[in-house]
Amino acid sequence: MKEKTGRKHLLVIIAMAGMVGCSVGLVQNVAGVFFDPIAQALNIGRGPVSFSLTIYVLLSAAGSLLFKKISDRIGADLTIKAAAILLIAGTILSGLSKDLLTLYLFNAIKGIGGGLIHLVTASLVINNWFEKKNGLMVSIAMAFSGVAGAVFSPLLSFVISSYGWKIGYLVNGAAMFILLIPLLFFNITYHPQDSGLKPYGFDDHEESQISEDKKDKTDHSRDLLLSIYALIVGFVTCVPQFFPGHAGTLKFGASFGSLLISLSMITNIISKVILGFLVDRIGVRKSVMITSTIVLLGSIMMLKNIALHIGALLFGFCYAGSTVGMTSICKQQYSKKEYLKYYPILSFVSTVVNALGSPLVGSIYDGTGSYDPAFVICIVMMVMMLIDLYILERKDSK
């Protein structure tokens, strides 16, 4: 059967890119520009303010688990539209916060909405719509978390410095509305069949072969290996935010520290597309092993203080492993039915570890006066990941 694609498939990718750009890029990747202005305005510490982001991350992780159940009851289209409205509303309302409690409340509203249109939902929809070039399509959508952060962080910084953080949240909400227009005003269905279409690259013979080869089965060792992978990528991706602090301990200026995190954000975008391209070309495990080796090299360079700017670039490949990598590995290891069950759980594990990893790294620095132990942990974890992937490959070859 010939590949059937068209404007609707393209619209789906645009919608998923906008969705990820909002739920991740315009919340998590721009949150830092709001912390200091809010802390000063409310006369409280930066720590309690930054905890508002932790609330968002944890609730969005929980929301990701609930998407399938809610969408089965009221429909995926209505679920996604309602979630988008909650995310926009929670963001705009955050600008009305008069104390810490209301700030937490509005971030909880954002978290509920954002979780239902987070990375998990985007990957589920893309997997339904694309049989071929799936890795590339997932990577394009996931890359927009970095694109949105890179574009809007300086813009929001300017708005906040010129007009205040309350107007900053209003602009943030307006940006979300623009990026979510395809979701709000077009009928983006969960399955292409609901739109009278077939997935891109759909083949009847191939589908029957896959369903025969990938039968539902219980494999606890496989589940454990994938859980270890999720835990590792969850922790490692929390480390780049401490690059400025690491540079400071080495007596580099603030501008160099900012450069390091900017370089890792550039790789955040590029690495996802590279990994998606490699997955479609040479397969999942080889591709993820390549990018994991790159992160391992970057971790060693950061620990040994060798060409830190290059080390930061290489370390940024960790973001590809936590998004495109995990999606692709789960899609390969699980049948479609199992994927719907286990991928949201593994994503939840990764997100929670990421949220808890940040205070852990901060505590490591408080106790040692250095970020070197955190990089040692990353090195150990990346070696574990390579072993983990090798074992998965050996299991599949039997």
N, C-alpha and C positions, 0 to 999 in steps of 0.2 A: 504493500500500500504506500502511496506517495506521502511524503511529509506535508502536512497541512498546517500552514501558519498564515498569519495575516495581521491586521491592525489590532485585533483584540489581544493576541499574544503579546504584541509590543506594549499595549496599554497595561496589561497585567504586570509586566516588568517595571514600567514607569511607576505604577501604583505601589508595588512592593518596595521599590527604591525610596519613594517618598515616605512610605510607612516606616521603614527602618531609619531613614534620615531623621524622622520626628521622634520616634520612641526611644532612640539611642542617641543620635547626633545632637538633636536640639534639646535634650534633657541632660544626659550623662556627660556628654562631651563639651557642654558649655556651662555646666553647673558652677565651675570654679570662678567664673567671672562675677557671680552674684554673691559669693560667700562673704567677702570682706565688706562690701557696701551694706549688706543686710546686718552683719554683726555690729557695724558702727552705728547704723540707724536704730537698732533695737537695744544697743548698749549691752551686748552679750558676747560671749566668746565665739571664736570661729568654729571650734569643735561642735558645739550644740547646733550651729547653723548647718554645718556639713552633714550632720546626722540626718537632715531632711532628705539628702540624696540616698542615704542608706535605706530609709523608709521606702523611697521610690523603687530602688533596686530590688528589695526583698518582696514588695507587693507585686512588682511586675513579674518577678520570677514565679510567684504563686499564680498570678493571672495567666501566665503561659500554660500552666498545667490545666487550667479550667476552660481554655478556649474550645476544645473539641466538645466537651460536655454541654457548654452553653450554646454553641453553634448547632449542635444536634437538636436542641430544644426549640430555638427561635430562628434558626437559619444563620449561615455564615455571613451573608450580606448585612443583615440587621445587626449582628454582633459586632462586625467590623466598624460599621457606621456609628453605632452607639459608643464604641470604645474611642473612636477618633474624636467625637464630641466631648467625651469626658476628659481626654488628654488636653485638648485645646482649652476647655473651661477651667480645668485645674491649674493650667499654666497662667492664664489671665488672672484668675482669682488669687494666685500667689502674690501678685502685686498689691493686693489689698490686705496682706498680712499685717496685723498690728502687734502680734507677739509670737513667741515661739510655738505655742499650741496651734494657732491658726495656720502658721507656716507648715507644720507637720500635717495638719488636716488636709490642706490643699495639695500637698505632695502625695498624700495617700490617695486622693481622688485621681491625681495624675498617674500614680502607680497602677491603680485598677484599670484605667483606660489603656495606659501604655503597655501593660502586660498582655492584654488581649490582641494587640497589634505589634507585638515584639518580634524578635528574630525567629521564634518558633513558628508563629503564624505565617510569616513570610516564606520560610522554607517549606512548610506544608503546602501552601498554595502553589509555589513554583514547582515542587515535585509533581503535583497533579497536572500542571499545564505543560511541562517539558519533560519528555522522555530522553531526547538527545540534547546535547549542549547544556545539560542540567548544571554541571559544575560551573560553567561560565556564567549562566544566568543567575545562579545563587550568588556568585562572587560579585557580580555587578550590583545586585541589590544590597548585599552586605557592605560593599565599599562605601555606600552613601552615608553610613553612620559616620565615617571619617570625613567625607566631603562636607556634610552639613556642619560638623564641628569646626573644620578648617575655615569654612566660609563665614559662618555666623559668629564664631567666638570674637574675632576682632571687631565685627560690626556691633555686636551687643556691648562689647567693652566701650566702644565709642559712645553709644547711646546712653549707657549707664553713667559714664563720666560727664556727659553733657546734660542729660535730662533726669538722671536718677534711676535707681533700680526698679522702681514701680513701672515706669515707662518702658524699662528694659523687658519686663515680663509681658507687657502689652505687645511690644514688637515681636517678642519670642512667640507669643500665641498667634500673631498675624502670619508669621513665617510658617508656622505649623499648618495653618489653614490653607495657605497657598500650596504647600507640598502635598496636602491631603485631598486636594480637589478631585483627583481621579477616583479616590475611594468614596468620597462623599456624594459625587454627582454622576458617577457612572456605575453600571451594574457589573461589579467585579465578582464573578461567581467562584465558589470554592473549587468546583470541578468544571473543566471546559465543556463537558457533556451537557451541563446545565445551560450553556450558551449555544448549544447546537454545534459544538466544535469538538475536535479531537486534540489530544496533546501533540505538541510539536515532536516529530520523529516517531509517532505512534506506528507500531507494526503489530498486526494481529498474531502472526506466528511467533514473533519475539516475545510478546506479552505472555502467550501460553507457555513458552519455554521457561521464562523467568518464574512464573507462578509455580511451575513444576519443580524448578531447581531450588526455589526459596520457600520451602514449606515452613509453616510455623512450627517451631520446636523450642524446647527449653534447653538452654545452655548457660549454666551459671558461671562457668569459667569465662565465657565470652562477655557476659554482662559485667563481671568483675573487671576485666581488662578495659572495657569501655568506660566504666566508672572511674578507674584510675586515670584514664585519658582526660575525662571531664574535670576531675579534681586538679590535675596538673595545669591544664590550660586556664582554669579559673584562677589559680594562684598567680601564675606567671604574668597574666595580663594586668594584674593590679600593680606591678612593679614600675612600669615606665613613668607613672605620675610622680615617683620619687627621684627621677633623674636630676631635677634642679637641686634637690637637697644633697644628692650624692656629689654633684659638681661643687656645691658649697663646701662640703667637708674636705675637698681637695684644693680649696682656696681659689677656685675659679670664680669669675664674676657672675652676677645674676643673669646677664645677657647670654652667657655661654650655657647656663643651666636651662634657660628657656629655649635655646637653640636645640639642645638635646631632645627635649620633649617634642618640639616641632618636627624634628627629623623622624622620630618614631611615629608621629601622626601621619607624616607623608607615606611612610612604609605601610602604615595601617591601611591606607587606601590602595596602594599599588600591589601589596602582597596578596590581597584577596583576589584580585583579578589574575595575578600570576598563578596562584594556586588553582583557581578555577579552570584556567587554561590547561595547566599541567594535568589536572584530574581527567579532563576529557581526552588528553593526548596519551598519557602514559599510565593511567590508572591511579586509584586512590592512595594506596599505601606507599608506593614509591614517591608520589608527590608530597605526601605529608611527611615522610621521612626526610626528604630534601629540605623542606621548610623548617622542620624541627632541628636538623643539623645546623642550619643557618642561625636559629635562635640560640643554640648551644654555643656556637662560635661567638655570637654577640655577647652572651653572658660572660664568657671567659674574658673578652676584651674589656667589658665594663669592670669586672673584678680586678684585672691586672692593670687597669688604667692605660690601655693601649689604644690610641686613636679613638677616643671616646665618641667622636661624632660618627665614625663609621660603625662603632659598636652599637650606638643607639639606632642607627638605620637597620642594622641586622636584627637587633632585638625586636624591632617593630613587627617582624614577621610572625610574632606570637599571636597577633590579632587575627591573622588568617587561619591559624590552627584552631582558634576558639570558635570560629564561625563557619567558614567554608569547610575546614577540615573535619569538624565534628559532624556537620550535616552530611558530608559525603561518606564518611566512615559508617555512620548509622544507616544510611541508605543502602550501602553495600552489604552490611552485616545482617540487616533485618528485612523481613518481608514487609510489604506495605502495611499489613495489619499490625505487625510488631513495631514498625517505625512510629506509627501513630501513638502507640502506648509508651515506648521507651525513650524516644528522642526528647519529648518534653521533660521527662524525669531527669535525663542526663543534663539537659540544658539548665534545669532548676539547680542541680548539684553544682554545676559550674558557676552559675550566677551567685549562689549563696557563698561559695568558697571565695569568689572574687570580692564580694562585699565584706567578708570577714578577714580577708587577706590584708586589706589596707591597714586596719588598726594593728594587725600582727606585725607588719613591716615597720610601722611607726613605733611599736613597742620594742622591736629589735634595735632600732636606732637609739631609742631612749635608754636602753639597757647597756648598749655597747659603744655608743657615740659614732657608729659607722654603719653604712649600708652594705658592707662587704658580706656579712653573714646571709643577707637576703639573696645576693648574687650566687653565693655558694649553694643555697637551697635550690635556686633556679637551675644551676648546673647539674646537681644531683637529679632533679626532677626531669630535665630534658634527656639525660642518659636513661632514666627509667622509662620515659616515653618511647625512646628508640627501641628499647628491649620489649616494651609492651606491643609496639607495632610489629616487631619481628615475630613474637609469639603468635599474634593474630594471623600473620601470613603463614606460619608453619601449620597452624590449626586448619586453615582453609585449604592447604595443599594436601592434607591427608585424605 
